[in-house]
Amino acid sequence: MVDLKGQYAEIKDVVNSAIQEVIDTTSFINGPQVKAFQKNLETYLGVKHVIPCANGTDALQIAMMGLGLKPGDEVITADFTFAATVEVIALLNLTPVLVDVNPDDFNINIEAVKKAITPKTKAIVPVHLFGQCSNMEALMALAKEHNLYIIEDNAQGIGAKYTNSKGEKAMSGTIGHVASTSFFPSKNLGCYGDGGAIFTNDDDLAHIIRGVVNHGMYKRYHHDVVGVNSRLDSIQAAVLDAKLPHLDTYNNARRNAARAYNKAFVNHEKITTPKTVNKCDSICDTCDCHVFHQYTLKIENSDRDALAKHLNDNGIPCGVYYPIPLHKQKAYADSRYNEADFKVTNQLIKEVISLPMHTELDNEQIDFITKTVIEFVDNN
Ligand SMILES: *Cc1c(COP(=O)(O)O)cnc(C)c1O
């Protein structure tokens, strides 16, 4: 699905010397690389505060701890996402409220969110799934109206831009009250291990969160709040700082691959290509709204699972993100949920398939992949 070796080969010298410098100085924890990366990411995103941490799941949890959410508070999130999002809600004894998503961009459905808001609702977690922003304008309006926090799960969307109805642009993860991201190796900005970060423009919240990530300490050995130990280590920060200048190039390479895939599948009756909804419905040449963490097709009137097997048999990796909706997972199922409210996710889990998507895909590979997909669905 990803070609991390090919990407590394291009930046090997810079990355190797950055890692070697950490080792030579033995500044493994909180070395100068962490601060440098934090500053550079703040500049790239145009956000006031980046707080690095150990992974994207921690980032979500810490954001919720920082906001002071309390057991019993309801947090609305998408039914169609990676489990990390709902896991941390449950872990903090908050009440997860899963809602349906849109059939075209796979992101949280605004009407479903509206229906789910109760007096106990305290936050909404939109997940910018597969690399494009949720409808942030509608979500921010709902947040204002109902006095809620918006926590952007930006693990899949780093580098994407959101354009509102006035034409104003902002980087994903800088629009809500707080956002989380992941630097897992296969994410759009990945390190060589685990890593994550929290973003916010709120000075007070940033201060609270800086304590939460460090055992609730604001002064050495004074623990004011219950915190966690969640750090981005210096080696990972060094890798990320070496890769950050390439992020836009990487995301462009992903968009080029998506454009080539789209072209090959255009007007195929059984294949729906991913829709780019934010002000740009065709991945135009200047598109900056989708960073294609995944390139996800919907397969109709064919056999998605047999297609996946056929691709694997031909040496083509593929993935089904996600095969089971969260509301049907043992850990998160709840008698409150009504199947009629999850029409879209229940359908998507049968139809979606994600094709290889990374920065090193070439035309020959795309040609082979698309031909193999089309040949199969034409005959099955
Ligand atoms: C990857 C991912 C996470 C978790 O990130 P980790 O760094 O693996 O903890 C959370 N949410 C979404 C949507 C993700 O894709």
The ligand as a Tripos MOL2 file, in Angstrom:
@<TRIPOS>MOLECULE
LIG
   15    15     1     0     0
SMALL
NO_CHARGES

@<TRIPOS>ATOM
      1 C1         -3.9340    6.6520   12.3960 C.3       1 LIG1
      2 C2         -5.1400    7.2420   12.9830 C.ar      1 LIG1
      3 C3         -5.2510    7.5240   14.3500 C.ar      1 LIG1
      4 C4         -4.2560    7.0490   15.3740 C.3       1 LIG1
      5 O1         -2.9540    7.3780   15.1650 O.3       1 LIG1
      6 P1         -1.7860    6.5380   15.9160 P.3       1 LIG1
      7 O2         -0.5860    7.4220   15.7470 O.co2     1 LIG1
      8 O3         -1.6570    5.2440   15.2160 O.co2     1 LIG1
      9 O4         -2.1670    6.3950   17.3330 O.co2     1 LIG1
     10 C5         -6.3760    8.1770   14.8110 C.ar      1 LIG1
     11 N1         -7.3670    8.5240   13.9790 N.ar      1 LIG1
     12 C6         -7.3280    8.2380   12.6650 C.ar      1 LIG1
     13 C7         -8.4570    8.6520   11.7940 C.3       1 LIG1
     14 C8         -6.2270    7.5820   12.1170 C.ar      1 LIG1
     15 O5         -6.1990    7.3080   10.8100 O.3       1 LIG1
@<TRIPOS>BOND
     1     1     2 1
     2     2     3 ar
     3     2    14 ar
     4     3     4 1
     5     3    10 ar
     6     4     5 1
     7     5     6 1
     8     6     7 2
     9     6     8 1
    10     6     9 1
    11    10    11 ar
    12    11    12 ar
    13    12    13 1
    14    12    14 ar
    15    14    15 1
@<TRIPOS>SUBSTRUCTURE
     1 LIG1         1 GROUP 0 **** ****
